[in-house]
């Protein structure tokens, strides 16, 4: 089964297809699985990863990247297997958050952690583990290093290429919440709105920022009735025939007022966007120990991020 992803918005330079790894035995047993454990995919996870590779077979992908953890590497390898010769990269910065003493436990007590994070205390870490702020510091910087290199690669391509430089990235469940909340909303308060399944699909498109983009209404500024209309319509667009998706639970999140996401209507579709200025991008690039490509001195452009697909899962229908 193949999945035809929506076309990128006009002017898109870089497309990121971000997925969670396939299932492992620890996933199947509902154990907490973070950066401190490194199991392989189980049989179901291997099938999911193969299904993900098949689903994306019609997409032009220039690079397949992943964390350095085995479950993510195996999933990314399944994507790369459908396109011989595609470039591969792994990054420790994209490893899952570390759960410390909670690693590998089935049904651990997460009440202190949930209470802290829902209150906005993103410096809280489980004993011996890592906080969301610490994970975001490394992972979001690495994502922007990948984007920056992709921009350089896209600029060097022939003028007749009309598609963006596309990177498929395989990471992990909690890190997916951290990365998407950070990229789309510029805050970790929106982590609870990010749902995920094993081997899901999220699509983020990056294009040049225009001053008019700052006139787009902030999600947090919408009147209640408009907000609910947007949420319903956004969900409708995400559940188009080509893709099944999980609804954004934005209305129930107390921290929605912290979101910097903006609402964009384009050719009958509505989605979330976020402005990332050149200074913001450069600041992220400085946080990586080694740049994934072009140096910060190369003056990254102002960017508009468009959240084109969030938690698409239709490619897994054949497994159920």
N, C-alpha and C positions, 0 to 999 in steps of 0.2 A: 504494500500500500504506500502510495506517495502522497505527500501533503503539499499543495501549492500555497506557499505563504503569500500574503498580500504584497503587492508591488511597493517598493519604497516610495516615500513622498518625493516629488520632483526636487532635484538638487541634492539628494542624499549622497554623501561621500563615503561613509563607512556604515556598514550594517554588522551588528553583533547578534548572533543567534546563541543565546545562553541557555544551557540545559543542566538539569540535575543528572547525576550518574544513575545507572541502573541499580536494581535491588541487590542487596547483600543478605547473608544469613542473619546478620544483626538487625537489618531493617525488618526482615520477616518476623523476627522474634520481638519486635517493638523495643529493642534496646537502644539506649542513647549512644549514638555513634558520631564521634567528632574527630578532631585532628590527632588524637592520641591512640587511635586504633586504625589498622590498615587492612581490612579483610578484602578478599576478591569478590567479584560478582558471583551470585549464585546462578543456578540454571535459568531462573526467571529473569534475573538481571541481564544475563547474556542475551536472552530473547528480546528483552526490551531495548537493549542497546542496538541490536541488529535491526529492530523495527525502526528505531530512530534514524539509523543510517539510511535505510530504505526510504523513509519518509522525506529525507532531505536530498535524495539523489538528483532531483531536478534543479536544486539550488546551486548557483555559482558560489563556491566556497574557495577562498584563496589560502586560508590558514585554519588548521584545527589545533586549538590550544586546550589545555586542561590544567588542573592542579597536579601536583606531583604524587598524589595518593592513588593507590592501585585501582580502586573502583572507578575513579574519574579517568585515569589513563586508559583502562580497558574500554570504557564507554566511548572515549574520544577515538580510540583506535578503530572501533566499529564504524564510526562515521568516516574516518580516513580510508577504511578498507573499500568504500564504495567509490573512491576517486584516487586511484593509484598515482603516486608522485606528489600529492598535495603536501605542502609544508606542515610540519608538526612542531609543537613547542609545549613545554611543561613549565609551570611556575609554582614554586613553594608558597609564594605570596597568596595563591588562590586555594591553599589548603583549608579544610573545614575549621571552624572555631574549635578551640580545645576546651573540652568539658571537665578536665582535671579529674577529681575524685569521682565524678559521676559517669565517666567513660564506661561504656559497656553494661551499665545497669539497666535492668528492665523495670519500668515504671518508677524511676527515682522521684524523690520529693523535689519538685520544681517550684513549689510555692514561693520560697524566698526570692528565687531568680525572677519568676514572673511578676511578683509584686514590685520588685526593684525596676525592672525594665518597663512595665506599664506606667510606672510613676515618672519615667524619664531619666532614671539613674542608669545610664549606659556605661558607666565605669564599673558597675558591679560585675564581678566574675565569680563563678563557683570556686570552691577551694581548689587551688592548684591549677585553675583553668584560665581562660581568656575572656575579657569583656568584649561586648559588641564594638565599643570604640576602638579597642586594640585591633580587632579583626578588620574593621572598616579602614583603619589607618593603612594597613598593608594592601588589602584587596582592592579598594577603590583606586588607590594610586597605581596598582598594576594594571587595572582595566584601562586607565587613561594612558598609561605607557603603551599598551597595545593599540589603543585608538590613535595615538600620536604617530606610531610607526605605520599604521594602516593609512593615515592621511598622507604620509610621505610616499608610500608605495602607490597610492591612488594617483597622486600628482605626477608620478613618473610613468604612468600607463599611457598607451596610445590615445590620441584624441578621439578616436572612433569608438572607444569603449564607453558604453552608456550605463553600465551597472556599477554599483559601489564596490569598494574593496570589502569583502565579507569574511568575517571570522566566526567560526563555530567554537564556543567555549563551554567546557564541561566542568561544573563545580559541584557544590554540595548544598543541602537543604537550608540550614541556618545561614550559611554564607550567601545563599541566593536571596534570602529575605534582607540581609544586611546590604548587599550590593544594590539590589533593585530599589530599596527604600532610599538609599543614599543617592543613587543616580537620578531617580525620578522625582524625589521629594526634597533632596538636600537635608534630610533629617532621618534619624533612626526611629522616630515616633511612628512611622507608617509600616514598620515591620509586620504587625499583625494583619495588614491588608494583603500581604503577599502569600498566596497559597502555592503549593507545589506538589508534584508527584514525581516519582522516579522517571527519568528520561523525558521530562516535559520540554516545552519549547517556549522561550521568551525572545522577542525580537525588539531590539533597540536600534533606531536609525539616527545617525548624526548628520546634520547638514549645517551650512553656514548660517550664522545668526544674522537676522536683520533687525534694525531698530523697532520695526512694527511688532516684533515678537514680544517685546516688553509690554505691549498694550494688551496682550491676551490676558483674560481674567485669571487671577489666582484661584485655584481650586478652593482654598480656604475662605475666599471672599464671596463666594456665590451665596445668594439668598437660599434659604432652606428648600423652597419649592424648585428653584432652578438646579440646586445641588442634587436633589432626588431625581429630577428629570435627566440630568446629565448621567448620573449613576446608572439609571435604567437603560438609557440609550447606549452608553458605553458598553454595558454588559451585552446588549443586543448585538452590537457590532462584533464583540469578541466571540459570540456564539453563532457566527455566520456558518453556512453549510460546510465550508472548507475546514472549519476548525471548531472544536469544542473547548470551552475555557471555563475557568472558575471565576465567579463574580468578585469584583473588588468590594471588600467589606468596609468601604471608607466611612460610611455614615455612622458606624458603631465605634469609631476610634476616637478617644478623647483628644489625642495629639494631632488631629487633622489640622488644627489651626496653625501648627508648626510647618505644614507642607508648603514648599515653594513651587509645587507643580502648577502649571497653567493649562487651561482647557483650550484645545485647538479643534475647530471644525474645518474640515477640508473635504471638498467634493462629496458631501453627504455623510462623511464619517466624522466621528468625534473621538478624541483620544487625549491622553495626558502628554504634556511636553514639559521640558525644564531647560532654562537658559543656563549655560555654563560659559562664563566669560573667559577671555584669554588668561587673565590673571589667576582665575580659579583653576584652570587647567594646568598652568605652569606650576602653581603651588602643589598640585597633586603629583606632577612629574618629579618635583624635587624630593618627594618622599620615597621614591624608589631608590634602592641602593645603586642599581645600574639601570640606565635607560634601556627600554626595549627597542629603541630605534633613535629617531632624530633627537637631538639635544634640546634642552629647554631654551637655549639661545636661539633656536630656529623660530621662535615667536609663534606658538600655537594660536589658531584663530579662535574667535568667539564662536561657540557652537550652540545649536539648538538640538536637544535630544528629543526624539519622538518615540513614545512607548507604543509600538505598533501592535505587538501581541504580548499578552501577559498570561502565562500558564496555559498554553495550548496543549491538549492531550489527545487529539483525535487519532494520532498515529498508533496509539496503543489499543484501539478498539478491537483489533484482531486477536488480542491476547485474552479477552474476557468472554 
